[in-house]
Amino acid sequence: MNDFSNRPHRPELAAALRDALRSLIAQLDGTQRYELRIALNAFDILEREAAGADAATDAERARLSALLGRHDTLAALRAELCARLRDGRQAPDDPALLATLRAGVLARLAFDQPDFKPLPHSGDRP
């Protein structure tokens, strides 16, 4: 929350904007209705990212740091993982790698598709 500004704060403004835009859906047809739904989905993604992007970034950095055995920026850790996969220092079927990648994919899906329910993971490969 921003203590500098008076009310309404960002979450309240976002809710009012979302409600106003949703109320327009019934008044629109065809392409305009579709485009408004896309805009609302994008707005929802932005809201989820604003609420949890830092925590998700920190979690991914921690997973990659544990996998690679070093601490660095997220970009540097991703680059290091790619380099290790390319030159063979990291086995692509390593269970720790697969668990790290799976956790990252599920975290990204949580932003884009919060209602997505992954299938139980037995750890077995198909």
Secondary structure by P-SEA (a helix, b strand, c coil): cccccccccaaaaaaaaaaaaaaaccccccaaaaaaaaaaaaaaaaaaaaacaaaaaaaaaaaaaaaacccccaaaaaaaaaaaaaacccccccaaaaaaaaaaaaaaaaaacccccccccccccc
